[in-house]
Amino acid sequence: MYRLVIKPVADVLTASIVFILFLPVFLIVCILLIVVNSGNPFFTQMRPGKNGKIFKIFKFKTMNDKKNENGELLSDKERITKIGQIVRKTSLDELPQLFNVIKGDMSFVGPRPLLVEYLKLYNSHQTKRLKVKPGITGWAQVNGRNAISWEKKFDYDVWYVSNQNMLLDIKILFMTVMKVFKSEGITAEGEVTTKKFEG
């Protein structure tokens, strides 16, 4: 009952309310990113959702598109903007994913939607994370986020899939707020972005 009815309805209603409440912040961040990125404030990318169904994810764009003399993008460290660092540190870059929740592609809580290219690298255990909708936050995010190994992330995701319930989701949301305030686990030590999963 919770997984099939209550959670999906609560997701859409809550995402709509949160978006309205955060609309001033949303607009301010948009304007700032339009200036520093010289245009588009949004980052979009195709990601796998429940059962591997591909959807377009929305995030605020925290890095510019500057390239070297060979036309190749500079490193993440060189492209992340000062405003982008603040937006990422406060997790405001995830705010546009409220649209994904309202559309039904995502939930507030669930395994994070990873890159499509990773699908072919999953083993049978890791594939179980695709049995539920991906989330804005999840069990792996409140237990280390990007500062833990890929193996642990997948273990946390699969554990969540098997143990999902209302009280656990509420606990994860509460822990997420605490993590955001403390800015914990945003990246691994010495890294600007998450290291790629190689199987």
LUMMAR-87275 format. One record per atom (N, C-alpha, C): x, y, z. Coordinates in steps of 0.1 Angstrom, whole numbers, plus 5000, padded with zeros to 4 digits. Layout:
<nodes>
XYZ
...
</nodes>
This chain:
<nodes>
500849885000
500050005000
500950135000
501950135009
502750255010
503550274997
504250164992
505050174980
504250204967
503050144966
502350164954
501450284953
500950324965
499950434965
500350554973
500650534986
500950644995
502150724991
503250654988
504550724985
504450804972
503950744961
503850824948
502950954950
501850934957
500951054958
501651154967
502251114978
502951204987
504151274980
504851204972
505951264964
505451374956
504451354948
503951464939
503451584947
502651554957
502051664965
503151744972
504051674978
505151744986
506151814977
506451754965
507351824955
506651954950
505351954948
504652074944
504752184954
504452144967
504552244978
505952294980
506952204980
508252254982
508752344971
508352314958
508752404947
508152544949
506852554953
506252684955
506952754966
507252684977
507952754988
509352794985
510052724976
511452754973
511552834960
510452874954
510452944941
511353064942
511353154952
512253264952
513753224952
514053124959
515453064959
515753014945
514852944939
514952884926
515252994916
514553104916
514653214907
516053284908
516453304921
517653374924
518853284919
518853154921
519953074917
519953064902
518753064895
518653064881
519353194875
519053304880
519653434876
521153434877
521653394889
523053384892
523853294882
523253174880
523853084871
523753124856
522753194852
522653244839
523853344836
524153424847
525253514845
526653444845
526853354854
528253294855
528453194844
527353134839
527453034828
527253094814
527053224814
526753294802
525653234794
524553194801
523453144794
522653044802
522752914799
521852814804
522152784819
521152794828
521452764842
521152614846
520752544836
520352404839
521252304832
521452194839
522152074834
521151964832
521051904820
520151794818
520951674813
520551554816
521251434812
520251314813
520451224804
519651104804
520151004815
519250954823
519550864834
518550754834
518950634840
518050524841
517250534854
515950504852
515050514863
514650364867
513350354872
512850224877
512850134865
513350014868
513449904857
514349944845
515250044848
516150084837
515550174827
514250224829
513650314820
514450444819
514750494808
515550614807
514750744807
515150844815
514450964816
515451084816
515051204814
515951324815
515851384829
517051394835
517151444848
517551594847
516951674857
517251824857
518051854869
519151934867
519951984879
520352124875
520752204885
521352334883
522752304878
523252384868
524552374862
525552444870
526452364876
527452424885
528852444878
528952394866
530252404859
530052474845
530952554841
530852624828
531352524817
531352574804
531652484793
533052534787
533952584795
535252634790
536052514784
536752534773
537552434766
538952484764
539852384762
541252424759
541452444745
542652474741
542952504727
542652394717
542452274722
542052164713
540552144712
539852224719
538352214718
537852114728
538652074738
538251974748
537852044761
536851994767
536452054780
537552054790
537752154798
538752164808
538252064819
539152044829
538851954840
537652004848
537051914856
535951964864
536352074874
537552054879
538152144889
538252284883
538652294870
538852424863
537552484859
536452404857
535252454852
534152484862
534352434874
533352464885
533452614889
532352684889
532352824892
532152844907
532452964912
532352994926
530952984931
530053034922
528553024925
528252874925
528752804915
528552654914
528952584926
530052614932
530552554944
529552574956
529052694957
528152724968
526852644966
526352644953
525152574950
525252424953
526452364949
526652224951
526852194966
527552284973
527752264988
526452264996
525552344991
524252354998
523252254993
523652174982
522752084976
521652144968
521752274966
520652344958
520652304943
521852234939
521852194925
520852084922
520352014933
519351914932
517951964931
517752094934
516352154934
515552134922
516052144910
515252124898
514751974896
515251884904
514751744904
513351734909
512851844915
511451844920
510551824907
511051874896
510251854883
510151704880
511351634882
511351494879
510451414889
510351464901
509451394911
507951424907
507651544903
506251574899
505851494887
506851484877
506551404865
506451254868
506951204879
506851064882
508050984879
509151054874
510350984871
511150944883
511051024893
511851004905
510951014918
511550984929
510850994942
511751084951
511351124962
512151204971
513251104977
512950984980
513850894985
513950764977
515250724974
515550614966
516950614961
517450514955
518850514950
519050624940
520150694941
520450804931
520450744917
519950824907
519950774893
521450804888
522050694884
523450704879
523450724864
524650714858
524850734844
524350604836
523750634824
523250524816
524450424813
525550474811
526750394807
527150294818
526650314830
526950224841
526150094841
524950104834
524049984834
524749854830
525549864820
526149744815
527249694824
527649774834
528649734844
528149664856
526849674858
526249624871
526349474871
526549414883
526349274884
524949244889
524549124891
523149084894
522749154907
523649164917
523349224930
523049374928
523949444920
523749584919
522549624910
522149534901
520949564893
519749574901
519649524913
518449524922
518149664925
519049764925
518749904928
517749964919
517549904907
516649954897
515249904899
514949834910
513549784912
512649894917
513250004922
512350114927
512750244919
511950354921
512250474915
513550534921
514350604913
515550664919
515050784927
515950834936
515550944945
516451064945
515951174950
516751294952
517751264963
517351194973
518251144983
518050994986
518950934993
518750794996
519550745007
519550615010
520250555021
521750565020
522250555008
523650575005
524050715008
523150815004
523550955006
523650995020
522850935029
522950975043
523950885051
524550795044
525650715050
526950725043
527250855038
528550875033
528550955019
527350945012
527251004999
528350974990
529051074985
530151054976
531551024982
531551024995
532850995002
533050845005
532150765001
532250615003
532550554990
532950424990
533250344978
531950314970
532150284957
531050244949
530350114955
531250024959
530649894965
529749924976
530150014985
529250044997
527950114992
528150204983
526950274977
525850174972
526350074964
525449984959
524849894970
525649854980
525149774991
524049854998
524249975001
523250065007
521950074999
522150094986
520950104977
520149974977
520849864976
520149734975
519449704988
520149744999
519449725013
518249805014
518249925008
517050015009
515949955001
516249894989
515149834981
514449724988
515149654996
514649535004
513949585016
514249705022
513749745035
512949875034
512549915022
511850045021
510450045029
510250145036
509050165043
508850315047
507750355052
507450495055
508450555065
508650485076
509450535087
510950545083
511350455074
512750465069
512850585060
511850615052
511950725043
511950855051
511150865061
511150985069
512451005076
513050895081
514350895087
515450945077
515350895065
516350945055
516251085052
514951135051
514751275048
515251365059
515051325071
515551395083
517051405083
517651285081
519151275080
519751355069
519051365058
519451445046
519551585050
518551645057
518551785061
519751805070
520051715079
521251735088
522551735080
522651645070
523851635061
524051755053
522951815048
523051935040
523552045048
523052065060
523452175069
524952155073
525452025074
526852005078
527751995065
527151995053
527851985041
528751855041
528251745045
529051625046
528951535034
530051475030
530151375020
529751415006
529951555003
529551604990
530451544979
531751534982
532751464973
533751384981
534451294974
535551224981
536651324983
537451294993
538551384997
539551404984
539751534981
540651574970
539951574957
538651544956
537951534944
536851644943
536651694931
535551804929
534251734926
534351624918
533151554914
533351404918
532351324916
532451184919
533251104909
534151014914
534850924905
533950834897
534350804885
533450714877
533450574882
532350514880
532150374883
532750284872
533650194875
534250114864
533849964865
532949934873
532449794874
533149724885
</nodes>
